[in-house]
Amino acid sequence: MRDFLRDGYAIHAKPETGRTVSTAGRTAPAMVCKKGRLPDGNKYMMHACLSIQGAYTCSKDHEITA
C-alpha cells in the first residue's frame, strides 16, 4: 500500500486474516507490504481505513482473492 502525501493521515488495510498493514508512523511518501503466504484462489473480506489523530474513517468490506 502507498501513502504519497505528507498530510498527517495514515492508511490501514485490514483483511479478515488478522494481518493489518499500516502507514502509521512512517514519513510519506511511504510504501508498506506485509509478507506471508495465503493459499492461492482463496477469497477474503477486507476494508481500508484512513486515520488522523486517533479518528478513523473506514470503507465497507470488499472481497479480495489471494
PDBQT receptor file of N, H, CA, C and O in Angstrom, charges set to zero:
ATOM      1  N   MET A   1       0.843  -1.135   0.000  1.00  0.00    +0.000 N 
ATOM      2  CA  MET A   1       0.000   0.000   0.000  1.00  0.00    +0.000 C 
ATOM      3  C   MET A   1       0.902   1.215   0.000  1.00  0.00    +0.000 C 
ATOM      4  O   MET A   1       2.011   1.169   0.534  1.00  0.00    +0.000 OA
ATOM      5  N   ARG A   2       0.434   2.311  -0.600  1.00  0.00    +0.000 N 
ATOM      6  H   ARG A   2      -0.466   2.348  -1.034  1.00  0.00    +0.000 HD
ATOM      7  CA  ARG A   2       1.237   3.526  -0.723  1.00  0.00    +0.000 C 
ATOM      8  C   ARG A   2       0.515   4.743  -0.163  1.00  0.00    +0.000 C 
ATOM      9  O   ARG A   2      -0.690   4.917  -0.344  1.00  0.00    +0.000 OA
ATOM     10  N   ASP A   3       1.280   5.571   0.515  1.00  0.00    +0.000 N 
ATOM     11  H   ASP A   3       2.259   5.430   0.661  1.00  0.00    +0.000 HD
ATOM     12  CA  ASP A   3       0.788   6.840   1.037  1.00  0.00    +0.000 C 
ATOM     13  C   ASP A   3       1.742   7.906   0.495  1.00  0.00    +0.000 C 
ATOM     14  O   ASP A   3       2.898   7.978   0.911  1.00  0.00    +0.000 OA
ATOM     15  N   PHE A   4       1.262   8.717  -0.417  1.00  0.00    +0.000 N 
ATOM     16  H   PHE A   4       0.323   8.658  -0.755  1.00  0.00    +0.000 HD
ATOM     17  CA  PHE A   4       2.113   9.688  -1.097  1.00  0.00    +0.000 C 
ATOM     18  C   PHE A   4       2.162  11.060  -0.434  1.00  0.00    +0.000 C 
ATOM     19  O   PHE A   4       3.120  11.806  -0.638  1.00  0.00    +0.000 OA
ATOM     20  N   LEU A   5       1.155  11.404   0.351  1.00  0.00    +0.000 N 
ATOM     21  H   LEU A   5       0.377  10.798   0.516  1.00  0.00    +0.000 HD
ATOM     22  CA  LEU A   5       1.032  12.776   0.845  1.00  0.00    +0.000 C 
ATOM     23  C   LEU A   5       1.450  12.921   2.301  1.00  0.00    +0.000 C 
ATOM     24  O   LEU A   5       1.133  12.067   3.129  1.00  0.00    +0.000 OA
ATOM     25  N   ARG A   6       2.156  13.993   2.611  1.00  0.00    +0.000 N 
ATOM     26  H   ARG A   6       2.414  14.686   1.939  1.00  0.00    +0.000 HD
ATOM     27  CA  ARG A   6       2.517  14.330   3.986  1.00  0.00    +0.000 C 
ATOM     28  C   ARG A   6       1.401  15.178   4.590  1.00  0.00    +0.000 C 
ATOM     29  O   ARG A   6       1.588  16.361   4.877  1.00  0.00    +0.000 OA
ATOM     30  N   ASP A   7       0.246  14.558   4.776  1.00  0.00    +0.000 N 
ATOM     31  H   ASP A   7       0.094  13.598   4.543  1.00  0.00    +0.000 HD
ATOM     32  CA  ASP A   7      -0.935  15.285   5.229  1.00  0.00    +0.000 C 
ATOM     33  C   ASP A   7      -1.378  14.907   6.642  1.00  0.00    +0.000 C 
ATOM     34  O   ASP A   7      -2.403  15.392   7.122  1.00  0.00    +0.000 OA
ATOM     35  N   GLY A   8      -0.613  14.046   7.305  1.00  0.00    +0.000 N 
ATOM     36  H   GLY A   8       0.219  13.652   6.915  1.00  0.00    +0.000 HD
ATOM     37  CA  GLY A   8      -0.962  13.625   8.654  1.00  0.00    +0.000 C 
ATOM     38  C   GLY A   8      -1.855  12.407   8.735  1.00  0.00    +0.000 C 
ATOM     39  O   GLY A   8      -2.046  11.851   9.816  1.00  0.00    +0.000 OA
ATOM     40  N   TYR A   9      -2.410  11.980   7.601  1.00  0.00    +0.000 N 
ATOM     41  H   TYR A   9      -2.254  12.432   6.722  1.00  0.00    +0.000 HD
ATOM     42  CA  TYR A   9      -3.260  10.793   7.578  1.00  0.00    +0.000 C 
ATOM     43  C   TYR A   9      -2.421   9.530   7.458  1.00  0.00    +0.000 C 
ATOM     44  O   TYR A   9      -1.335   9.554   6.879  1.00  0.00    +0.000 OA
ATOM     45  N   ALA A  10      -2.917   8.440   7.999  1.00  0.00    +0.000 N 
ATOM     46  H   ALA A  10      -3.799   8.421   8.469  1.00  0.00    +0.000 HD
ATOM     47  CA  ALA A  10      -2.324   7.115   7.817  1.00  0.00    +0.000 C 
ATOM     48  C   ALA A  10      -3.355   6.234   7.126  1.00  0.00    +0.000 C 
ATOM     49  O   ALA A  10      -4.558   6.454   7.264  1.00  0.00    +0.000 OA
ATOM     50  N   ILE A  11      -2.888   5.242   6.388  1.00  0.00    +0.000 N 
ATOM     51  H   ILE A  11      -1.911   5.062   6.276  1.00  0.00    +0.000 HD
ATOM     52  CA  ILE A  11      -3.752   4.290   5.696  1.00  0.00    +0.000 C 
ATOM     53  C   ILE A  11      -3.574   2.927   6.362  1.00  0.00    +0.000 C 
ATOM     54  O   ILE A  11      -2.451   2.513   6.650  1.00  0.00    +0.000 OA
ATOM     55  N   HIS A  12      -4.683   2.232   6.604  1.00  0.00    +0.000 N 
ATOM     56  H   HIS A  12      -5.595   2.567   6.370  1.00  0.00    +0.000 HD
ATOM     57  CA  HIS A  12      -4.665   0.915   7.223  1.00  0.00    +0.000 C 
ATOM     58  C   HIS A  12      -5.476  -0.042   6.356  1.00  0.00    +0.000 C 
ATOM     59  O   HIS A  12      -6.613   0.262   5.994  1.00  0.00    +0.000 OA
ATOM     60  N   ALA A  13      -4.907  -1.184   6.026  1.00  0.00    +0.000 N 
ATOM     61  H   ALA A  13      -3.984  -1.430   6.321  1.00  0.00    +0.000 HD
ATOM     62  CA  ALA A  13      -5.641  -2.237   5.315  1.00  0.00    +0.000 C 
ATOM     63  C   ALA A  13      -5.859  -3.374   6.306  1.00  0.00    +0.000 C 
ATOM     64  O   ALA A  13      -4.923  -3.830   6.962  1.00  0.00    +0.000 OA
ATOM     65  N   LYS A  14      -7.111  -3.827   6.406  1.00  0.00    +0.000 N 
ATOM     66  H   LYS A  14      -7.872  -3.456   5.873  1.00  0.00    +0.000 HD
ATOM     67  CA  LYS A  14      -7.456  -4.822   7.415  1.00  0.00    +0.000 C 
ATOM     68  C   LYS A  14      -8.225  -5.987   6.795  1.00  0.00    +0.000 C 
ATOM     69  O   LYS A  14      -9.456  -5.985   6.777  1.00  0.00    +0.000 OA
ATOM     70  N   PRO A  15      -7.494  -6.981   6.289  1.00  0.00    +0.000 N 
ATOM     71  CA  PRO A  15      -8.192  -8.178   5.787  1.00  0.00    +0.000 C 
ATOM     72  C   PRO A  15      -8.643  -9.059   6.952  1.00  0.00    +0.000 C 
ATOM     73  O   PRO A  15      -8.119  -8.946   8.060  1.00  0.00    +0.000 OA
ATOM     74  N   GLU A  16      -9.607  -9.926   6.702  1.00  0.00    +0.000 N 
ATOM     75  H   GLU A  16     -10.033 -10.018   5.802  1.00  0.00    +0.000 HD
ATOM     76  CA  GLU A  16     -10.152 -10.776   7.754  1.00  0.00    +0.000 C 
ATOM     77  C   GLU A  16      -9.163 -11.834   8.243  1.00  0.00    +0.000 C 
ATOM     78  O   GLU A  16      -9.466 -12.556   9.193  1.00  0.00    +0.000 OA
ATOM     79  N   THR A  17      -7.997 -11.940   7.624  1.00  0.00    +0.000 N 
ATOM     80  H   THR A  17      -7.751 -11.353   6.853  1.00  0.00    +0.000 HD
ATOM     81  CA  THR A  17      -6.986 -12.915   8.036  1.00  0.00    +0.000 C 
ATOM     82  C   THR A  17      -6.322 -12.531   9.345  1.00  0.00    +0.000 C 
ATOM     83  O   THR A  17      -5.608 -13.338   9.940  1.00  0.00    +0.000 OA
ATOM     84  N   GLY A  18      -6.552 -11.288   9.807  1.00  0.00    +0.000 N 
ATOM     85  H   GLY A  18      -7.132 -10.632   9.324  1.00  0.00    +0.000 HD
ATOM     86  CA  GLY A  18      -5.930 -10.830  11.031  1.00  0.00    +0.000 C 
ATOM     87  C   GLY A  18      -4.652 -10.042  10.796  1.00  0.00    +0.000 C 
ATOM     88  O   GLY A  18      -4.108  -9.447  11.726  1.00  0.00    +0.000 OA
ATOM     89  N   ARG A  19      -4.173 -10.034   9.569  1.00  0.00    +0.000 N 
ATOM     90  H   ARG A  19      -4.615 -10.517   8.813  1.00  0.00    +0.000 HD
ATOM     91  CA  ARG A  19      -2.979  -9.256   9.227  1.00  0.00    +0.000 C 
ATOM     92  C   ARG A  19      -3.401  -7.822   8.964  1.00  0.00    +0.000 C 
ATOM     93  O   ARG A  19      -4.336  -7.581   8.201  1.00  0.00    +0.000 OA
ATOM     94  N   THR A  20      -2.729  -6.876   9.580  1.00  0.00    +0.000 N 
ATOM     95  H   THR A  20      -1.969  -7.072  10.200  1.00  0.00    +0.000 HD
ATOM     96  CA  THR A  20      -3.019  -5.469   9.332  1.00  0.00    +0.000 C 
ATOM     97  C   THR A  20      -1.772  -4.808   8.766  1.00  0.00    +0.000 C 
ATOM     98  O   THR A  20      -0.664  -5.034   9.252  1.00  0.00    +0.000 OA
ATOM     99  N   VAL A  21      -1.955  -4.001   7.750  1.00  0.00    +0.000 N 
ATOM    100  H   VAL A  21      -2.856  -3.817   7.355  1.00  0.00    +0.000 HD
ATOM    101  CA  VAL A  21      -0.858  -3.242   7.154  1.00  0.00    +0.000 C 
ATOM    102  C   VAL A  21      -1.199  -1.770   7.326  1.00  0.00    +0.000 C 
ATOM    103  O   VAL A  21      -2.330  -1.352   7.081  1.00  0.00    +0.000 OA
ATOM    104  N   SER A  22      -0.207  -0.984   7.751  1.00  0.00    +0.000 N 
ATOM    105  H   SER A  22       0.712  -1.324   7.950  1.00  0.00    +0.000 HD
ATOM    106  CA  SER A  22      -0.488   0.414   8.040  1.00  0.00    +0.000 C 
ATOM    107  C   SER A  22       0.711   1.296   7.713  1.00  0.00    +0.000 C 
ATOM    108  O   SER A  22       1.862   0.881   7.845  1.00  0.00    +0.000 OA
ATOM    109  N   THR A  23       0.418   2.519   7.284  1.00  0.00    +0.000 N 
ATOM    110  H   THR A  23      -0.518   2.856   7.176  1.00  0.00    +0.000 HD
ATOM    111  CA  THR A  23       1.480   3.508   7.068  1.00  0.00    +0.000 C 
ATOM    112  C   THR A  23       1.660   4.395   8.295  1.00  0.00    +0.000 C 
ATOM    113  O   THR A  23       2.460   5.330   8.256  1.00  0.00    +0.000 OA
ATOM    114  N   ALA A  24       0.945   4.131   9.370  1.00  0.00    +0.000 N 
ATOM    115  H   ALA A  24       0.296   3.371   9.402  1.00  0.00    +0.000 HD
ATOM    116  CA  ALA A  24       1.052   4.937  10.590  1.00  0.00    +0.000 C 
ATOM    117  C   ALA A  24       2.490   4.933  11.101  1.00  0.00    +0.000 C 
ATOM    118  O   ALA A  24       3.128   3.883  11.172  1.00  0.00    +0.000 OA
ATOM    119  N   GLY A  25       2.992   6.108  11.453  1.00  0.00    +0.000 N 
ATOM    120  H   GLY A  25       2.473   6.961  11.395  1.00  0.00    +0.000 HD
ATOM    121  CA  GLY A  25       4.340   6.219  11.981  1.00  0.00    +0.000 C 
ATOM    122  C   GLY A  25       5.423   6.316  10.931  1.00  0.00    +0.000 C 
ATOM    123  O   GLY A  25       6.601   6.435  11.270  1.00  0.00    +0.000 OA
ATOM    124  N   ARG A  26       5.052   6.268   9.667  1.00  0.00    +0.000 N 
ATOM    125  H   ARG A  26       4.096   6.171   9.392  1.00  0.00    +0.000 HD
ATOM    126  CA  ARG A  26       6.034   6.374   8.579  1.00  0.00    +0.000 C 
ATOM    127  C   ARG A  26       5.914   7.740   7.925  1.00  0.00    +0.000 C 
ATOM    128  O   ARG A  26       4.829   8.318   7.861  1.00  0.00    +0.000 OA
ATOM    129  N   THR A  27       7.029   8.244   7.445  1.00  0.00    +0.000 N 
ATOM    130  H   THR A  27       7.910   7.774   7.497  1.00  0.00    +0.000 HD
ATOM    131  CA  THR A  27       7.039   9.530   6.761  1.00  0.00    +0.000 C 
ATOM    132  C   THR A  27       6.681   9.325   5.297  1.00  0.00    +0.000 C 
ATOM    133  O   THR A  27       7.293   8.501   4.618  1.00  0.00    +0.000 OA
ATOM    134  N   ALA A  28       5.696  10.067   4.807  1.00  0.00    +0.000 N 
ATOM    135  H   ALA A  28       5.199  10.736   5.359  1.00  0.00    +0.000 HD
ATOM    136  CA  ALA A  28       5.295   9.973   3.397  1.00  0.00    +0.000 C 
ATOM    137  C   ALA A  28       6.350  10.659   2.530  1.00  0.00    +0.000 C 
ATOM    138  O   ALA A  28       6.959  11.636   2.966  1.00  0.00    +0.000 OA
ATOM    139  N   PRO A  29       6.572  10.175   1.335  1.00  0.00    +0.000 N 
ATOM    140  CA  PRO A  29       5.892   9.036   0.734  1.00  0.00    +0.000 C 
ATOM    141  C   PRO A  29       6.367   7.724   1.355  1.00  0.00    +0.000 C 
ATOM    142  O   PRO A  29       7.554   7.544   1.625  1.00  0.00    +0.000 OA
ATOM    143  N   ALA A  30       5.424   6.818   1.576  1.00  0.00    +0.000 N 
ATOM    144  H   ALA A  30       4.459   6.965   1.357  1.00  0.00    +0.000 HD
ATOM    145  CA  ALA A  30       5.732   5.531   2.203  1.00  0.00    +0.000 C 
ATOM    146  C   ALA A  30       5.030   4.405   1.460  1.00  0.00    +0.000 C 
ATOM    147  O   ALA A  30       3.914   4.571   0.969  1.00  0.00    +0.000 OA
ATOM    148  N   MET A  31       5.696   3.256   1.383  1.00  0.00    +0.000 N 
ATOM    149  H   MET A  31       6.603   3.121   1.782  1.00  0.00    +0.000 HD
ATOM    150  CA  MET A  31       5.090   2.056   0.815  1.00  0.00    +0.000 C 
ATOM    151  C   MET A  31       5.296   0.939   1.830  1.00  0.00    +0.000 C 
ATOM    152  O   MET A  31       6.409   0.723   2.310  1.00  0.00    +0.000 OA
ATOM    153  N   VAL A  32       4.221   0.233   2.151  1.00  0.00    +0.000 N 
ATOM    154  H   VAL A  32       3.317   0.408   1.761  1.00  0.00    +0.000 HD
ATOM    155  CA  VAL A  32       4.266  -0.811   3.170  1.00  0.00    +0.000 C 
ATOM    156  C   VAL A  32       3.714  -2.100   2.580  1.00  0.00    +0.000 C 
ATOM    157  O   VAL A  32       2.673  -2.098   1.923  1.00  0.00    +0.000 OA
ATOM    158  N   CYS A  33       4.417  -3.195   2.817  1.00  0.00    +0.000 N 
ATOM    159  H   CYS A  33       5.263  -3.196   3.350  1.00  0.00    +0.000 HD
ATOM    160  CA  CYS A  33       3.967  -4.523   2.383  1.00  0.00    +0.000 C 
ATOM    161  C   CYS A  33       3.985  -5.455   3.590  1.00  0.00    +0.000 C 
ATOM    162  O   CYS A  33       4.757  -5.250   4.527  1.00  0.00    +0.000 OA
ATOM    163  N   LYS A  34       3.154  -6.453   3.565  1.00  0.00    +0.000 N 
ATOM    164  H   LYS A  34       2.527  -6.619   2.803  1.00  0.00    +0.000 HD
ATOM    165  CA  LYS A  34       3.129  -7.461   4.619  1.00  0.00    +0.000 C 
ATOM    166  C   LYS A  34       3.393  -8.801   3.961  1.00  0.00    +0.000 C 
ATOM    167  O   LYS A  34       2.640  -9.231   3.087  1.00  0.00    +0.000 OA
ATOM    168  N   LYS A  35       4.457  -9.460   4.379  1.00  0.00    +0.000 N 
ATOM    169  H   LYS A  35       5.069  -9.111   5.089  1.00  0.00    +0.000 HD
ATOM    170  CA  LYS A  35       4.797 -10.758   3.798  1.00  0.00    +0.000 C 
ATOM    171  C   LYS A  35       4.001 -11.855   4.478  1.00  0.00    +0.000 C 
ATOM    172  O   LYS A  35       3.559 -11.716   5.618  1.00  0.00    +0.000 OA
ATOM    173  N   GLY A  36       3.835 -12.923   3.767  1.00  0.00    +0.000 N 
ATOM    174  H   GLY A  36       4.194 -13.036   2.841  1.00  0.00    +0.000 HD
ATOM    175  CA  GLY A  36       3.112 -14.064   4.290  1.00  0.00    +0.000 C 
ATOM    176  C   GLY A  36       2.426 -14.783   3.156  1.00  0.00    +0.000 C 
ATOM    177  O   GLY A  36       2.188 -14.206   2.094  1.00  0.00    +0.000 OA
ATOM    178  N   ARG A  37       2.120 -15.990   3.370  1.00  0.00    +0.000 N 
ATOM    179  H   ARG A  37       2.313 -16.459   4.232  1.00  0.00    +0.000 HD
ATOM    180  CA  ARG A  37       1.554 -16.823   2.321  1.00  0.00    +0.000 C 
ATOM    181  C   ARG A  37       0.088 -17.079   2.612  1.00  0.00    +0.000 C 
ATOM    182  O   ARG A  37      -0.263 -17.584   3.679  1.00  0.00    +0.000 OA
ATOM    183  N   LEU A  38      -0.761 -16.731   1.669  1.00  0.00    +0.000 N 
ATOM    184  H   LEU A  38      -0.475 -16.320   0.803  1.00  0.00    +0.000 HD
ATOM    185  CA  LEU A  38      -2.172 -17.096   1.725  1.00  0.00    +0.000 C 
ATOM    186  C   LEU A  38      -2.417 -18.084   0.600  1.00  0.00    +0.000 C 
ATOM    187  O   LEU A  38      -1.854 -17.924  -0.483  1.00  0.00    +0.000 OA
ATOM    188  N   PRO A  39      -3.226 -19.086   0.818  1.00  0.00    +0.000 N 
ATOM    189  CA  PRO A  39      -3.498 -20.068  -0.232  1.00  0.00    +0.000 C 
ATOM    190  C   PRO A  39      -4.068 -19.394  -1.488  1.00  0.00    +0.000 C 
ATOM    191  O   PRO A  39      -5.015 -18.611  -1.410  1.00  0.00    +0.000 OA
ATOM    192  N   ASP A  40      -3.478 -19.713  -2.641  1.00  0.00    +0.000 N 
ATOM    193  H   ASP A  40      -2.709 -20.349  -2.705  1.00  0.00    +0.000 HD
ATOM    194  CA  ASP A  40      -3.929 -19.141  -3.906  1.00  0.00    +0.000 C 
ATOM    195  C   ASP A  40      -5.392 -19.478  -4.160  1.00  0.00    +0.000 C 
ATOM    196  O   ASP A  40      -5.843 -20.600  -3.933  1.00  0.00    +0.000 OA
ATOM    197  N   GLY A  41      -6.120 -18.469  -4.640  1.00  0.00    +0.000 N 
ATOM    198  H   GLY A  41      -5.753 -17.557  -4.825  1.00  0.00    +0.000 HD
ATOM    199  CA  GLY A  41      -7.517 -18.666  -5.012  1.00  0.00    +0.000 C 
ATOM    200  C   GLY A  41      -8.510 -18.476  -3.877  1.00  0.00    +0.000 C 
ATOM    201  O   GLY A  41      -9.712 -18.380  -4.121  1.00  0.00    +0.000 OA
ATOM    202  N   ASN A  42      -8.027 -18.421  -2.640  1.00  0.00    +0.000 N 
ATOM    203  H   ASN A  42      -7.049 -18.499  -2.442  1.00  0.00    +0.000 HD
ATOM    204  CA  ASN A  42      -8.952 -18.211  -1.508  1.00  0.00    +0.000 C 
ATOM    205  C   ASN A  42      -9.474 -16.781  -1.518  1.00  0.00    +0.000 C 
ATOM    206  O   ASN A  42      -8.764 -15.849  -1.895  1.00  0.00    +0.000 OA
ATOM    207  N   LYS A  43     -10.719 -16.623  -1.099  1.00  0.00    +0.000 N 
ATOM    208  H   LYS A  43     -11.296 -17.380  -0.792  1.00  0.00    +0.000 HD
ATOM    209  CA  LYS A  43     -11.343 -15.300  -1.056  1.00  0.00    +0.000 C 
ATOM    210  C   LYS A  43     -11.454 -14.837   0.394  1.00  0.00    +0.000 C 
ATOM    211  O   LYS A  43     -11.718 -15.632   1.296  1.00  0.00    +0.000 OA
ATOM    212  N   TYR A  44     -11.249 -13.556   0.598  1.00  0.00    +0.000 N 
ATOM    213  H   TYR A  44     -11.035 -12.910  -0.135  1.00  0.00    +0.000 HD
ATOM    214  CA  TYR A  44     -11.297 -12.947   1.915  1.00  0.00    +0.000 C 
ATOM    215  C   TYR A  44     -12.033 -11.616   1.822  1.00  0.00    +0.000 C 
ATOM    216  O   TYR A  44     -12.178 -11.051   0.739  1.00  0.00    +0.000 OA
ATOM    217  N   MET A  45     -12.491 -11.126   2.958  1.00  0.00    +0.000 N 
ATOM    218  H   MET A  45     -12.373 -11.585   3.838  1.00  0.00    +0.000 HD
ATOM    219  CA  MET A  45     -13.078  -9.789   3.027  1.00  0.00    +0.000 C 
ATOM    220  C   MET A  45     -12.026  -8.848   3.613  1.00  0.00    +0.000 C 
ATOM    221  O   MET A  45     -11.243  -9.239   4.478  1.00  0.00    +0.000 OA
ATOM    222  N   MET A  46     -12.018  -7.598   3.128  1.00  0.00    +0.000 N 
ATOM    223  H   MET A  46     -12.655  -7.280   2.425  1.00  0.00    +0.000 HD
ATOM    224  CA  MET A  46     -11.054  -6.624   3.603  1.00  0.00    +0.000 C 
ATOM    225  C   MET A  46     -11.673  -5.232   3.565  1.00  0.00    +0.000 C 
ATOM    226  O   MET A  46     -12.506  -4.938   2.707  1.00  0.00    +0.000 OA
ATOM    227  N   HIS A  47     -11.262  -4.377   4.498  1.00  0.00    +0.000 N 
ATOM    228  H   HIS A  47     -10.585  -4.615   5.195  1.00  0.00    +0.000 HD
ATOM    229  CA  HIS A  47     -11.647  -2.971   4.428  1.00  0.00    +0.000 C 
ATOM    230  C   HIS A  47     -10.407  -2.109   4.660  1.00  0.00    +0.000 C 
ATOM    231  O   HIS A  47      -9.421  -2.565   5.239  1.00  0.00    +0.000 OA
ATOM    232  N   ALA A  48     -10.468  -0.883   4.211  1.00  0.00    +0.000 N 
ATOM    233  H   ALA A  48     -11.269  -0.512   3.740  1.00  0.00    +0.000 HD
ATOM    234  CA  ALA A  48      -9.369   0.064   4.380  1.00  0.00    +0.000 C 
ATOM    235  C   ALA A  48      -9.860   1.231   5.229  1.00  0.00    +0.000 C 
ATOM    236  O   ALA A  48     -11.036   1.593   5.191  1.00  0.00    +0.000 OA
ATOM    237  N   CYS A  49      -8.944   1.812   5.992  1.00  0.00    +0.000 N 
ATOM    238  H   CYS A  49      -7.988   1.518   6.023  1.00  0.00    +0.000 HD
ATOM    239  CA  CYS A  49      -9.278   2.952   6.834  1.00  0.00    +0.000 C 
ATOM    240  C   CYS A  49      -8.253   4.061   6.659  1.00  0.00    +0.000 C 
ATOM    241  O   CYS A  49      -7.077   3.809   6.398  1.00  0.00    +0.000 OA
ATOM    242  N   LEU A  50      -8.719   5.281   6.807  1.00  0.00    +0.000 N 
ATOM    243  H   LEU A  50      -9.675   5.486   7.019  1.00  0.00    +0.000 HD
ATOM    244  CA  LEU A  50      -7.862   6.453   6.932  1.00  0.00    +0.000 C 
ATOM    245  C   LEU A  50      -7.952   6.890   8.378  1.00  0.00    +0.000 C 
ATOM    246  O   LEU A  50      -9.029   6.863   8.973  1.00  0.00    +0.000 OA
ATOM    247  N   SER A  51      -6.815   7.297   8.953  1.00  0.00    +0.000 N 
ATOM    248  H   SER A  51      -5.940   7.318   8.469  1.00  0.00    +0.000 HD
ATOM    249  CA  SER A  51      -6.860   7.783  10.327  1.00  0.00    +0.000 C 
ATOM    250  C   SER A  51      -6.026   9.048  10.471  1.00  0.00    +0.000 C 
ATOM    251  O   SER A  51      -5.033   9.248   9.772  1.00  0.00    +0.000 OA
ATOM    252  N   ILE A  52      -6.458   9.888  11.392  1.00  0.00    +0.000 N 
ATOM    253  H   ILE A  52      -7.265   9.725  11.960  1.00  0.00    +0.000 HD
ATOM    254  CA  ILE A  52      -5.701  11.079  11.761  1.00  0.00    +0.000 C 
ATOM    255  C   ILE A  52      -6.031  11.384  13.216  1.00  0.00    +0.000 C 
ATOM    256  O   ILE A  52      -7.199  11.485  13.591  1.00  0.00    +0.000 OA
ATOM    257  N   GLN A  53      -4.998  11.529  14.025  1.00  0.00    +0.000 N 
ATOM    258  H   GLN A  53      -4.049  11.447  13.720  1.00  0.00    +0.000 HD
ATOM    259  CA  GLN A  53      -5.143  11.863  15.438  1.00  0.00    +0.000 C 
ATOM    260  C   GLN A  53      -6.133  10.951  16.157  1.00  0.00    +0.000 C 
ATOM    261  O   GLN A  53      -6.934  11.420  16.966  1.00  0.00    +0.000 OA
ATOM    262  N   GLY A  54      -6.082   9.652  15.866  1.00  0.00    +0.000 N 
ATOM    263  H   GLY A  54      -5.431   9.271  15.209  1.00  0.00    +0.000 HD
ATOM    264  CA  GLY A  54      -6.919   8.675  16.552  1.00  0.00    +0.000 C 
ATOM    265  C   GLY A  54      -8.332   8.509  16.021  1.00  0.00    +0.000 C 
ATOM    266  O   GLY A  54      -9.070   7.651  16.503  1.00  0.00    +0.000 OA
ATOM    267  N   ALA A  55      -8.728   9.316  15.032  1.00  0.00    +0.000 N 
ATOM    268  H   ALA A  55      -8.128  10.013  14.641  1.00  0.00    +0.000 HD
ATOM    269  CA  ALA A  55     -10.066   9.188  14.438  1.00  0.00    +0.000 C 
ATOM    270  C   ALA A  55      -9.958   8.381  13.138  1.00  0.00    +0.000 C 
ATOM    271  O   ALA A  55      -9.102   8.661  12.299  1.00  0.00    +0.000 OA
ATOM    272  N   TYR A  56     -10.822   7.387  12.979  1.00  0.00    +0.000 N 
ATOM    273  H   TYR A  56     -11.517   7.159  13.660  1.00  0.00    +0.000 HD
ATOM    274  CA  TYR A  56     -10.795   6.503  11.814  1.00  0.00    +0.000 C 
ATOM    275  C   TYR A  56     -12.032   6.681  10.947  1.00  0.00    +0.000 C 
ATOM    276  O   TYR A  56     -13.135   6.880  11.458  1.00  0.00    +0.000 OA
ATOM    277  N   THR A  57     -11.844   6.609   9.633  1.00  0.00    +0.000 N 
ATOM    278  H   THR A  57     -10.949   6.447   9.218  1.00  0.00    +0.000 HD
ATOM    279  CA  THR A  57     -12.933   6.520   8.665  1.00  0.00    +0.000 C 
ATOM    280  C   THR A  57     -12.632   5.312   7.797  1.00  0.00    +0.000 C 
ATOM    281  O   THR A  57     -11.575   5.244   7.169  1.00  0.00    +0.000 OA
ATOM    282  N   CYS A  58     -13.559   4.351   7.759  1.00  0.00    +0.000 N 
ATOM    283  H   CYS A  58     -14.417   4.406   8.270  1.00  0.00    +0.000 HD
ATOM    284  CA  CYS A  58     -13.290   3.087   7.077  1.00  0.00    +0.000 C 
ATOM    285  C   CYS A  58     -14.260   2.832   5.936  1.00  0.00    +0.000 C 
ATOM    286  O   CYS A  58     -15.398   3.303   5.942  1.00  0.00    +0.000 OA
ATOM    287  N   SER A  59     -13.783   2.075   4.959  1.00  0.00    +0.000 N 
ATOM    288  H   SER A  59     -12.859   1.692   4.954  1.00  0.00    +0.000 HD
ATOM    289  CA  SER A  59     -14.617   1.669   3.832  1.00  0.00    +0.000 C 
ATOM    290  C   SER A  59     -15.493   0.488   4.249  1.00  0.00    +0.000 C 
ATOM    291  O   SER A  59     -15.305  -0.096   5.316  1.00  0.00    +0.000 OA
ATOM    292  N   LYS A  60     -16.436   0.154   3.402  1.00  0.00    +0.000 N 
ATOM    293  H   LYS A  60     -16.589   0.628   2.535  1.00  0.00    +0.000 HD
ATOM    294  CA  LYS A  60     -17.185  -1.083   3.609  1.00  0.00    +0.000 C 
ATOM    295  C   LYS A  60     -16.264  -2.244   3.252  1.00  0.00    +0.000 C 
ATOM    296  O   LYS A  60     -15.205  -2.034   2.659  1.00  0.00    +0.000 OA
ATOM    297  N   ASP A  61     -16.653  -3.451   3.602  1.00  0.00    +0.000 N 
ATOM    298  H   ASP A  61     -17.513  -3.621   4.083  1.00  0.00    +0.000 HD
ATOM    299  CA  ASP A  61     -15.858  -4.637   3.271  1.00  0.00    +0.000 C 
ATOM    300  C   ASP A  61     -15.912  -4.912   1.776  1.00  0.00    +0.000 C 
ATOM    301  O   ASP A  61     -16.946  -4.739   1.130  1.00  0.00    +0.000 OA
ATOM    302  N   HIS A  62     -14.778  -5.344   1.242  1.00  0.00    +0.000 N 
ATOM    303  H   HIS A  62     -13.938  -5.485   1.767  1.00  0.00    +0.000 HD
ATOM    304  CA  HIS A  62     -14.673  -5.734  -0.161  1.00  0.00    +0.000 C 
ATOM    305  C   HIS A  62     -14.078  -7.124  -0.234  1.00  0.00    +0.000 C 
ATOM    306  O   HIS A  62     -13.222  -7.485   0.573  1.00  0.00    +0.000 OA
ATOM    307  N   GLU A  63     -14.529  -7.903  -1.201  1.00  0.00    +0.000 N 
ATOM    308  H   GLU A  63     -15.225  -7.610  -1.857  1.00  0.00    +0.000 HD
ATOM    309  CA  GLU A  63     -13.977  -9.243  -1.380  1.00  0.00    +0.000 C 
ATOM    310  C   GLU A  63     -12.683  -9.150  -2.172  1.00  0.00    +0.000 C 
ATOM    311  O   GLU A  63     -12.614  -8.476  -3.200  1.00  0.00    +0.000 OA
ATOM    312  N   ILE A  64     -11.639  -9.848  -1.669  1.00  0.00    +0.000 N 
ATOM    313  H   ILE A  64     -11.695 -10.396  -0.833  1.00  0.00    +0.000 HD
ATOM    314  CA  ILE A  64     -10.357  -9.919  -2.361  1.00  0.00    +0.000 C 
ATOM    315  C   ILE A  64     -10.003 -11.380  -2.565  1.00  0.00    +0.000 C 
ATOM    316  O   ILE A  64     -10.493 -12.244  -1.839  1.00  0.00    +0.000 OA
ATOM    317  N   THR A  65      -9.162 -11.663  -3.540  1.00  0.00    +0.000 N 
ATOM    318  H   THR A  65      -8.765 -10.961  -4.131  1.00  0.00    +0.000 HD
ATOM    319  CA  THR A  65      -8.714 -13.027  -3.826  1.00  0.00    +0.000 C 
ATOM    320  C   THR A  65      -7.209 -13.092  -3.745  1.00  0.00    +0.000 C 
ATOM    321  O   THR A  65      -6.514 -12.243  -4.302  1.00  0.00    +0.000 OA
ATOM    322  N   ALA A  66      -6.696 -14.103  -3.048  1.00  0.00    +0.000 N 
ATOM    323  H   ALA A  66      -7.261 -14.793  -2.596  1.00  0.00    +0.000 HD
ATOM    324  CA  ALA A  66      -5.246 -14.279  -2.909  1.00  0.00    +0.000 C 
ATOM    325  C   ALA A  66      -4.677 -14.875  -4.175  1.00  0.00    +0.000 C 
ATOM    326  O   ALA A  66      -3.470 -15.103  -4.263  1.00  0.00    +0.000 OA
TER     327      ALA A  66
